[in-house]
């Protein structure tokens, strides 16, 4: 009995110590990680809506599916929308800045898990679809040609843009 009980007690003690250490590390690093994520999000908002000096998060507005957050830029410079759509390899997270007149200033891919090579061409920040949607409005965004061979990823990107235009209507209607 002693041969069975001793290893169980030792392993239980090791597990308790390791779990406690992980909890302490998480407690210490969580605020630092949160601050870094907020700084990155703030910089991304400034990149896609350059005319805004500050941003106010829009609350109490029913946002369409695929839009996770909405922000109003200072001085009526426009709006920024955080978007998530299901692509071929998983979620594609985007940020879209729109002027008050409803045209897209810029878009940026925040994260994705699309296939390297074909699918990643869609979400590449320097050559992907985000560069093709700049200057488009609700009337002509659907004229952007999808990237050949990446139909699912291109469709997800287009759906994200459509969600951003729906969100623009929602937040303007709630003014």
C-alpha positions in Angstrom: 0.0 0.0 0.0 2.9 2.3 0.9 4.4 1.8 -2.6 1.2 3.0 -4.3 0.4 5.9 -1.9 3.8 7.6 -2.0 4.0 8.3 -5.8 0.4 9.6 -5.7 1.1 12.0 -3.0 4.4 13.2 -4.7 2.7 13.7 -8.0 -0.2 15.6 -6.4 2.2 17.9 -4.6 4.1 18.6 -7.9 0.8 19.3 -9.7 -0.2 21.7 -6.9 3.1 23.6 -7.0 3.1 23.8 -10.8 -0.5 25.0 -10.9 0.2 27.6 -8.3 3.2 28.9 -10.2 1.2 29.1 -13.4 -1.5 31.0 -11.7 1.0 33.5 -10.2 2.7 34.0 -13.6 -0.7 34.6 -15.3 -1.7 37.1 -12.6 1.5 39.1 -13.0 1.6 39.0 -16.8 -2.1 39.5 -17.6 -2.1 43.3 -17.2 1.0 43.7 -19.3 -0.4 41.6 -22.1 -3.7 43.5 -21.9 -1.9 46.8 -22.1 0.1 45.7 -25.1 -3.0 44.4 -26.9 -4.8 47.7 -26.3 -1.8 49.7 -27.6 -1.7 47.5 -30.8 -5.4 48.0 -31.3 -5.1 51.7 -30.8 -2.3 51.9 -33.4 -4.3 49.8 -35.8 -7.3 52.1 -35.5 -5.0 55.1 -36.2 -3.6 53.4 -39.3 -7.0 52.7 -40.9 -8.5 56.1 -40.0 -5.7 58.6 -40.1 -7.8 61.7 -39.6 -8.9 60.8 -36.1 -6.9 61.9 -33.1 -8.8 59.7 -30.7 -11.5 57.1 -30.8 -14.7 56.5 -28.8 -16.1 52.9 -28.5 -19.7 52.8 -29.7 -21.9 51.0 -27.2 -25.6 50.0 -27.1 -25.8 49.5 -30.9 -26.8 46.1 -32.4 -23.9 45.3 -34.7 -24.3 42.8 -37.5 -22.7 39.3 -37.4 -19.0 39.5 -38.0 -18.6 43.0 -36.5 -17.1 42.6 -33.0 -16.5 46.3 -32.1 -17.2 49.7 -33.5 -15.4 53.0 -32.8 -16.2 56.6 -33.7 -13.3 58.8 -34.7 -12.9 62.3 -33.2 -14.1 65.3 -35.2 -16.5 63.3 -37.3 -13.6 61.7 -39.1 -15.3 58.4 -39.5 -15.7 55.0 -38.0 -13.5 51.9 -37.3 -14.9 48.4 -37.3 -13.3 45.3 -35.9 -14.4 42.4 -38.1 -14.2 38.6 -37.9 -15.1 36.2 -40.7 -14.6 32.4 -41.2 -12.1 31.8 -43.9 -10.7 28.6 -45.4 -8.2 28.0 -42.6 -10.1 29.6 -39.7 -11.1 33.1 -38.5 -9.8 36.1 -40.4 -9.7 39.2 -38.1 -9.7 42.5 -39.9 -10.0 46.2 -39.0 -11.7 48.6 -41.4 -11.7 52.4 -41.3 -14.5 54.3 -43.0 -14.9 58.0 -43.6 -18.2 59.6 -42.6 -19.3 59.6 -46.2 -19.2 55.8 -46.3 -16.0 55.2 -48.2 -13.3 52.9 -47.0 -10.1 54.7 -46.1 -8.1 51.6 -45.3 -8.3 48.0 -44.1 -5.8 45.8 -42.3 -5.6 42.1 -41.5 -4.9 41.6 -37.8 -4.7 37.8 -37.7 -5.5 34.8 -39.9 -4.8 31.1 -40.3 -5.2 30.9 -44.1 -3.2 28.5 -46.2 0.3 29.7 -46.8 0.7 30.8 -50.5 -2.8 30.9 -52.0 -5.1 31.9 -49.1 -2.6 34.1 -47.5 -2.4 36.3 -50.7 -6.0 37.4 -49.8 -5.1 38.7 -46.3 -1.5 40.0 -47.0 -1.4 43.6 -45.8 0.8 44.9 -48.6 -0.6 43.0 -51.7 -3.9 41.5 -50.5 -7.5 42.5 -50.9 -7.3 45.3 -48.3 -5.4 47.5 -50.8 -8.2 46.9 -53.4 -11.0 47.9 -51.1 -9.5 51.3 -50.2 -11.8 54.1 -51.6 -14.7 51.7 -52.2 -18.2 52.5 -51.0 -21.3 50.4 -50.4 -22.2 51.0 -54.1 -19.1 49.6 -55.6 -17.2 47.4 -53.2 -18.5 44.3 -54.9 -16.5 45.2 -58.1 -13.3 44.1 -56.4 -12.0 40.9 -58.1 -11.4 37.9 -55.9 -7.9 36.4 -55.9 -7.9 33.4 -58.2 -7.6 30.0 -56.3 -8.6 31.5 -53.0 -12.4 31.7 -53.4 -13.3 30.9 -49.8 -10.9 33.4 -48.4 -11.8 36.1 -50.9 -15.5 35.5 -50.2 -14.9 35.8 -46.4 -13.0 39.1 -47.0 -15.9 40.4 -49.1 -18.4 39.3 -46.4 -16.4 41.2 -43.8 -16.6 44.3 -45.9 -20.3 43.9 -46.4 -20.7 43.6 -42.6 -18.7 46.8 -42.1 -21.1 48.7 -44.4 -24.1 47.2 -42.5 -22.4 48.3 -39.2 -22.0 51.8 -40.6 -25.7 52.0 -41.3 -26.4 50.8 -37.8 -24.1 53.3 -36.0 -25.2 56.2 -38.1 -28.8 55.4 -37.5 -28.1 55.3 -33.7 -26.6 58.8 -33.6 
